[in-house]
């Protein structure tokens, strides 16, 4: 493992355990087993190191969405699986959970800005996925940024806040909810698009 790798691993641990406000370069240096000056050879400040770590998390979020896709499956089932994968990633990622806690407790501006940057990246990615559906001829033309926002917030509310009396919702129940609330409004109906412009997900 290179020195830079050790620094990044230490930073990930520090931000996950102490949040942005509670993390210092001295802590990261101790965890990495290097001098503080060695960190500054790679990252000029705690802010720069935090941004670097955040970019890595954003890349992992996109990977989580893509890994949930099944080639040849229905576009909307893939979208549903991708949204659930995003929610699981956000809930299970230690650094993100700590940042959320920090914002709630202390309102740390840097932590809030980091979470906002992450959400903006997710919304941009979802909007581009919706554009893919429009290009395929399965999604009707829409305000993609607005639809992405509604989808993300709705899934977050259902998976995080809904208190089922009979246990957690199954994947099929979640998909039925998704279909009933969103798919009928998003799906391009016959005659709405240009003739001959409809493709399946498999033909993409």
C-alpha positions, 0 to 999 in steps of 0.5 A, spaced: 500 500 500 502 506 498 503 512 502 497 516 499 493 509 499 494 509 507 492 517 507 486 515 504 484 509 508 486 513 514 481 519 512 476 515 510 476 512 517 477 519 521 471 522 517 467 516 518 468 516 526 469 523 527 465 527 522 468 533 518 468 537 524 471 533 529 477 530 524 484 533 524 490 532 520 493 530 526 488 524 527 489 522 520 497 522 520 496 518 526 491 513 523 496 513 517 502 512 521 505 518 517 507 525 519 502 531 518 507 534 513 507 527 508 499 528 508 500 536 505 505 533 500 499 529 497 493 534 499 494 541 501 488 542 506 483 538 510 478 541 505 482 538 499 482 531 502 475 531 504 473 533 497 477 528 494 474 522 499 467 525 497 469 524 489 470 517 491 464 516 494 460 519 488 463 514 483 461 509 488 454 511 488 454 511 480 457 504 481 452 501 486 446 504 481 449 501 475 451 494 478 443 493 480 442 494 472 440 487 469 441 487 461 435 486 457 430 487 463 425 492 463 427 499 463 423 501 469 425 494 473 432 497 472 430 504 474 427 501 481 433 496 482 437 502 481 434 507 486 433 502 491 441 500 491 442 508 491 438 508 498 442 502 501 448 505 499 447 511 502 444 508 509 450 503 509 456 508 508 459 510 514 462 516 512 455 519 509 451 516 515 456 520 520 455 526 515 448 526 516 448 525 523 453 531 524 449 536 520 443 534 524 447 535 531 451 541 529 449 544 522 456 543 520 457 547 513 462 543 510 458 537 511 452 540 509 455 542 502 458 535 502 451 532 502 448 537 497 454 535 492 452 528 493 445 529 492 446 533 486 451 528 483 445 523 484 440 527 481 444 529 475 445 521 474 438 519 475 436 525 470 441 522 465 438 515 466 431 518 464 434 521 458 436 514 456 429 512 457 426 517 453 431 516 447 429 508 448 422 510 447 419 508 453 419 514 457 415 520 455 418 527 455 418 530 461 422 535 466 427 530 468 431 534 473 424 535 477 422 527 476 429 525 478 428 529 485 421 526 486 423 519 485 429 520 489 425 523 495 419 519 495 424 512 495 428 516 501 421 517 505 418 510 503 425 506 505 427 510 511 421 513 514 415 508 513 413 504 519 410 498 516 406 494 522 407 487 518 415 488 517 419 491 511 416 491 504 418 486 500 422 488 493 416 486 489 411 490 494 416 496 493 416 495 485 408 495 485 408 501 489 413 504 484 409 502 478 403 504 481 405 511 483 410 513 477 411 508 471 404 509 469 405 517 469 412 516 466 411 510 460 411 513 453 404 510 451 403 508 444 402 513 439 405 519 443 412 518 440 415 518 433 413 512 429 418 506 429 422 510 435 421 505 440 426 500 442 427 495 448 432 496 453 436 490 450 436 493 444 440 499 447 
